[in-house]
Amino acid sequence: MRTDGFLVEPIDTIWLGGGVPAAAGAGDTTSTAFPPTPWTFQGVVRARLLFATAGSDGVQSFSRSRIEQLVGMSDALPVGWALRGPLVVHTRRDRAGLPYLEPWVRCPHGLLRRPPTDAIEAPTRAWPISEQASKAMLSGSSRDPDAAAPLAGFLGPVELRPLRGWITLSGLRWALTGQGEWTESDYYHFSTNLPPVVEPEVRVGIELDSSTGTARDQALYTGTHHRFAPSAGLFGRLVWDQAEIPGDALRTGTAPLGRKGRLVRFESASLPPALDAFIDGEHLGAAELPNGKLGLRVVLLTPTPCTREGLPCALPELSEGTINLVAAMPVFGALGGFDRARNGPRPVRRVLLPGSAWLFEIEGGTADGRTDAARRLAGCTRFQTSDMERFGFGLRVAGFCDEAGEPLNISRNNP
């Protein structure tokens, strides 16, 4: 198997369906979804691989069975393949002037901040550490006199508020693990609406009669498109192996994405090693128990079907120990859409949306057992076995914390 990281860079605006039909008529506005779901992302990746393989013959020359042999189908990748993404990224430069990709992810609702004028003071240590505190925070008050535990990171009499919006993956890593560094100039870590490298753009369209090729009467509609800044796009990583597909397929070339098939170009890319290690859960080793208990915060980065309990996965078993859910801040939604490969709608599913967060408490067990359980809850790659996980659904990050809510093994100067 080989592993290829790549950047999908939109050439024009992209228009992403919201999983519902688009109506055309006076005053109609079509729905849109951002960012694209892993289902949309796998479609553009598989299309790019097919275009690279077909060459001048075109993908129309491939039979359904041939497509399945090469790149799988829209509900299952070939055996051993695994896709990660999409992550919204843009190119920044480090202190040495070298470029690197910085991802933007939905900010967990459990992350609090001071009022906007003080937002750059990095109040990202402030998380509710009890169910009562979680409810108080979601109701708009960050101080609940009846809460069984205080708010971790509470800084004096200033009321803390949910951050919401978007946060850089570096900022989320700092909040969950204490690794990395934060300076007053790092205001770019937060964005209240879309990531700052993406702008909404309303465009007008008209429905055409497929039989006559003419415009229908009163068939104007508007739709919200998204325009990416230069050197910004969607990052993905594919583990794959197919001798018949050119090895540079994901490092060059174009493919269509979203409604209207807007072109995007592919190029080779990679995340900084520290962020790759964060997603892979490499920091979750050597799980020692301070005062007999260990907290684990888990944050969802891509949507995923949920268990009956509203969790991203079943609670793993811990020999000679227990794992309990202390607080949950799930964000529920519906996931549907149109399956172009099968020319029909996908079934609508109830899913957890990015930004959902949970606090677990691990007690007892061996160090290896706690590490294994933490990595399962964090959705590390080697535990991804379902077809949806291998498509990129359920991507999560996590970090250990103590009973006071402080990240363990803090190293603020760790790059």
C-alpha positions in Angstrom: 0.0 0.0 0.0 1.1 3.6 -0.7 0.0 6.8 1.1 -0.6 10.0 -0.9 -1.4 13.3 0.6 -3.0 15.8 -1.8 -4.6 19.2 -2.1 -7.8 19.7 -4.0 -7.8 23.4 -5.1 -11.0 24.8 -6.6 -10.3 26.7 -9.9 -13.7 28.5 -9.7 -16.4 28.7 -7.0 -17.9 25.4 -5.9 -21.5 24.7 -5.2 -22.3 21.9 -2.8 -25.7 20.3 -2.5 -27.4 20.2 0.9 -28.9 16.8 0.4 -32.3 18.1 -0.7 -33.7 18.7 -4.2 -33.0 22.1 -5.8 -36.1 24.0 -6.9 -36.1 26.6 -9.7 -38.6 29.4 -9.7 -39.0 33.1 -8.9 -37.5 33.8 -5.5 -36.2 30.2 -4.9 -32.9 29.8 -3.2 -31.1 26.5 -3.4 -29.6 24.9 -0.3 -25.9 24.5 0.1 -23.6 22.6 2.4 -20.1 23.4 3.6 -17.7 21.8 3.9 -18.3 18.9 1.5 -19.0 15.6 3.2 -16.7 12.6 2.8 -19.2 11.1 0.4 -18.7 14.2 -1.9 -15.0 14.1 -1.4 -14.6 10.4 -2.2 -16.5 11.1 -5.5 -14.0 13.7 -6.7 -11.0 11.5 -5.6 -12.3 8.4 -7.3 -13.2 10.5 -10.4 -9.6 11.8 -10.6 -8.2 8.3 -10.4 -10.5 7.2 -13.2 -9.6 10.2 -15.4 -5.9 9.5 -15.0 -6.4 5.9 -15.9 -8.7 6.4 -18.9 -6.6 9.0 -20.6 -7.8 10.0 -24.0 -10.4 7.1 -24.1 -12.5 8.8 -21.5 -14.2 7.2 -18.5 -17.2 6.4 -20.6 -15.2 3.5 -22.0 -15.2 1.8 -18.5 -18.0 -0.6 -17.6 -19.5 -0.6 -14.1 -17.5 -3.7 -13.2 -14.3 -2.2 -14.4 -14.9 0.9 -12.3 -15.5 -1.2 -9.3 -12.3 -3.2 -9.9 -10.2 0.0 -10.2 -11.6 2.3 -7.5 -14.5 0.6 -5.8 -18.0 2.0 -5.7 -19.7 4.9 -3.9 -20.5 2.7 -0.9 -17.2 0.8 -0.5 -13.6 1.4 -1.4 -11.4 -1.5 -2.6 -10.1 -3.7 0.2 -7.3 -2.0 2.1 -8.0 1.5 0.9 -8.7 4.3 3.3 -9.4 8.0 2.7 -9.0 10.8 5.1 -10.6 14.2 4.6 -11.8 16.6 3.5 -10.1 19.2 5.7 -10.3 22.9 4.7 -6.7 24.1 4.5 -4.7 27.1 3.5 -1.0 27.8 3.1 0.9 29.8 5.8 4.5 30.4 6.5 6.4 29.5 9.6 9.0 31.6 11.4 11.6 30.4 9.0 9.5 31.5 6.0 8.8 27.9 4.9 5.2 27.2 3.7 3.0 24.7 5.4 -0.7 23.7 5.3 -2.9 24.8 8.2 -6.3 23.0 8.5 -9.5 24.7 9.7 -12.1 22.6 11.6 -15.4 23.2 13.3 -14.9 24.5 16.8 -16.3 22.3 19.6 -19.1 23.9 21.5 -17.3 22.9 24.7 -14.6 25.4 24.0 -15.1 28.7 25.7 -13.7 32.2 25.3 -13.7 35.6 26.9 -15.8 38.4 25.3 -14.6 39.3 21.7 -12.3 42.1 22.7 -10.1 39.7 24.7 -10.4 36.7 22.3 -6.8 36.7 21.3 -5.8 35.9 24.9 -6.2 32.2 24.1 -8.8 31.2 26.6 -8.9 27.8 25.0 -8.2 26.0 28.3 -11.8 26.7 29.4 -13.9 23.6 29.0 -16.8 22.4 31.1 -15.7 19.4 33.2 -19.1 18.3 34.4 -22.5 17.6 32.9 -24.1 20.5 34.9 -21.4 22.9 33.7 -22.1 21.7 30.1 -25.8 22.5 30.4 -25.1 25.8 32.0 -22.7 26.7 29.2 -25.1 25.7 26.5 -27.9 27.7 28.1 -25.8 30.9 27.8 -24.4 31.1 31.3 -20.8 30.0 32.1 -21.3 30.1 35.8 -23.8 27.8 37.5 -23.9 27.9 41.3 -25.4 24.4 41.3 -22.7 22.9 39.2 -20.9 20.0 40.9 -17.5 21.1 39.4 -16.1 24.5 38.4 -15.3 25.4 34.8 -11.7 24.5 34.0 -9.8 27.5 32.9 -12.1 30.1 34.4 -10.2 33.3 34.5 -11.6 35.7 37.1 -15.0 37.4 37.1 -15.3 37.8 33.3 -18.0 35.6 31.9 -16.9 33.0 29.4 -18.9 32.3 26.2 -19.0 29.4 23.7 -16.4 30.0 21.0 -18.3 28.2 18.2 -17.4 28.9 14.5 -14.1 27.5 13.2 -10.7 27.0 14.8 -7.3 26.0 13.3 -6.2 22.5 13.9 -3.1 23.9 15.6 -5.3 25.9 17.9 -7.4 22.8 18.7 -4.3 20.8 19.4 -3.1 23.5 21.8 -6.4 23.4 23.6 -6.6 19.6 23.8 -3.0 18.7 24.5 -1.1 21.9 25.5 1.3 21.1 22.7 2.5 23.9 20.4 2.6 27.5 21.3 0.2 30.5 21.4 1.1 34.1 21.1 -0.9 37.3 21.1 -0.4 37.5 17.3 -2.3 34.2 16.8 -5.7 35.9 16.3 -6.0 33.8 13.1 -6.8 30.7 15.2 -10.5 31.7 15.4 -13.2 32.5 12.8 -16.8 33.1 13.8 -18.4 32.1 10.5 -16.6 30.4 7.6 -12.9 29.9 7.6 -11.2 33.2 6.6 -9.9 31.6 3.4 -13.5 30.8 2.2 -16.0 33.5 1.0 -19.7 32.9 0.2 -20.8 34.1 -3.2 -24.4 34.2 -4.3 -25.0 33.5 -7.9 -28.0 33.4 -10.1 -28.9 30.5 -12.3 -31.7 29.5 -14.7 -33.2 26.1 -15.3 -33.1 24.7 -18.9 -35.6 22.5 -20.6 -33.6 19.3 -21.4 -35.9 18.5 -24.4 -35.7 21.9 -26.1 -32.5 23.4 -24.7 -34.4 26.7 -23.9 -34.9 28.4 -20.6 -38.0 27.6 -18.6 -40.4 30.5 -17.7 -39.9 31.9 -14.2 -37.0 29.4 -13.6 -34.5 31.8 -12.1 -32.9 30.7 -8.8 -30.1 31.8 -6.6 -27.5 29.6 -4.9 -24.7 30.2 -2.4 -21.3 29.2 -3.9 -18.0 29.2 -2.0 -14.8 30.7 -3.3 -11.5 29.6 -1.9 -8.5 32.0 -1.5 -5.4 31.3 -3.6 -3.3 28.4 -2.1 -6.4 27.2 -0.2 -8.5 24.1 -0.7 -9.4 20.7 0.6 -6.7 18.3 2.0 -7.0 14.6 1.7 -4.9 11.5 2.3 -5.5 8.2 0.5 -4.0 4.8 1.4 -4.3 2.8 -1.8 -2.7 0.3 -4.1 -3.6 -0.2 -7.8 -1.0 -1.0 -10.3 -3.2 0.0 -13.2 -3.6 3.6 -12.0 -0.8 6.1 -12.7 1.2 6.7 -9.6 1.0 10.5 -10.0 -2.8 10.5 -10.4 -3.4 12.5 -7.2 -0.4 14.8 -7.7 -1.6 16.4 -11.0 -4.7 16.9 -13.2 -8.3 18.0 -12.6 -11.7 16.6 -11.8 -15.3 17.9 -11.3 -16.6 18.7 -7.9 -20.2 19.5 -6.7 -23.2 20.7 -8.6 -22.4 21.9 -12.1 -19.2 19.9 -12.0 -16.8 22.9 -11.3 -13.2 21.9 -11.9 -10.7 21.5 -9.2 -7.0 20.7 -9.6 -4.9 18.2 -7.7 -1.4 18.6 -6.4 0.8 16.8 -3.9 0.6 18.1 -0.3 1.2 17.1 3.3 0.3 18.4 6.7 3.0 19.3 9.2 4.3 16.2 11.0 3.0 17.5 14.4 -0.6 17.7 13.1 -0.4 14.4 11.4 0.8 12.8 14.6 -2.1 14.6 16.5 -4.7 13.2 14.1 -3.1 9.7 14.3 -3.2 9.8 18.1 0.5 9.3 18.7 0.4 11.6 21.7 -2.1 9.3 23.5 0.6 6.8 24.6 1.9 6.2 28.1 -1.5 6.8 29.7 -0.6 7.2 33.4 -3.3 7.9 36.0 -3.0 11.1 38.1 -5.0 10.6 41.3 -6.5 7.3 40.0 -8.5 8.9 37.1 -7.8 10.1 33.6 -9.9 12.4 31.5 -10.1 12.2 27.7 -11.7 14.9 25.5 -12.7 13.8 22.1 -13.7 16.2 19.2 -15.3 15.2 15.9 -13.8 16.6 12.7 -16.0 14.9 10.0 -19.6 13.7 10.3 -20.4 10.2 11.4 -23.4 7.9 12.2 -23.9 7.7 15.9 -24.7 4.9 18.4 -28.1 4.8 20.2 -26.4 6.7 23.0 -25.3 9.5 20.7 -21.7 8.5 20.7 -19.3 8.3 17.7 -18.5 4.7 18.6 -19.3 2.1 21.2 -17.4 2.4 24.5 -14.4 0.1 24.4 -14.0 -2.5 27.2 -11.2 -1.9 29.7 -9.9 -4.9 31.6 -9.8 -4.2 35.3 -11.0 -0.7 34.7 -14.0 1.4 33.7 -14.7 4.1 31.1 -17.5 6.5 31.8 -19.1 9.4 29.8 -18.9 12.5 32.0 -20.2 15.2 29.6 -21.5 15.3 26.0 -22.1 18.2 23.6 -23.3 16.4 20.4 -24.5 18.3 17.4 -27.0 16.2 15.4 -27.9 16.5 11.8 -29.1 14.6 8.7 -26.9 13.2 5.9 -28.3 12.4 2.5 -27.6 13.4 -1.0 -27.6 12.0 -4.5 -25.5 8.9 -5.5 -24.3 9.7 -9.0 -22.8 6.2 -9.4 -26.1 4.5 -8.7 -28.2 7.3 -10.2 -30.4 7.6 -7.1 -30.8 9.3 -3.7 -28.8 8.1 -0.7 -30.8 7.1 2.3 -31.1 9.9 4.8 -29.2 9.1 8.1 -29.1 10.8 11.5 -25.5 11.7 12.1 -23.2 13.6 14.5 -21.8 16.8 12.9 -18.3 18.2 13.2 -17.8 20.1 16.4 -19.5 17.5 18.6 -17.4 16.9 21.7 -17.3 14.4 24.6 -15.5 14.1 27.9 -14.7 10.6 29.1 -13.3 9.4 32.4 -10.9 6.4 32.5 -10.3 4.7 35.8 -8.2 1.6 36.5 -6.8 -0.8 34.0 -3.3 -1.1 32.7 -1.3 1.6 30.9 -1.5 -0.3 27.6 -5.2 -0.9 28.1 -5.9 2.8 28.7 -3.8 3.8 25.7 -5.7 1.3 23.5 -9.1 2.5 24.8 -8.2 6.1 24.3 -7.1 5.5 20.7 -10.3 3.6 20.0 -12.3 6.5 21.3 -10.2 8.9 19.2 -10.8 6.9 16.1 -7.2 6.2 15.2 -6.6 4.7 11.8 -5.8 1.2 12.8 -9.2 0.9 14.5 -11.2 2.1 11.4 -12.9 -1.0 10.0 -16.2 0.0 8.6 -16.7 1.2 5.0 -17.9 4.6 6.2 -14.8 5.1 8.4 -12.6 4.2 5.4 -14.4 6.8 3.4 -13.3 9.5 6.0 -16.4 9.6 8.2 -15.9 9.9 12.0 -12.4 11.5 11.9 -11.7 12.6 15.5 -8.9 14.1 17.7 -8.5 13.8 21.4 -6.4 14.8 24.4 -5.9 13.7 28.0 -6.7 15.9 30.9 -6.6 15.7 34.6 -9.5 16.2 37.1 -9.1 20.0 37.0 -9.5 19.9 33.2 -5.9 20.8 32.4 -4.2 19.0 29.5 -1.6 16.5 30.6 2.0 16.6 29.5 1.8 20.3 28.6 4.7 21.5 26.5 3.9 25.0 25.2 7.2 25.3 23.4 6.7 22.0 21.5 6.6 23.0 17.8 
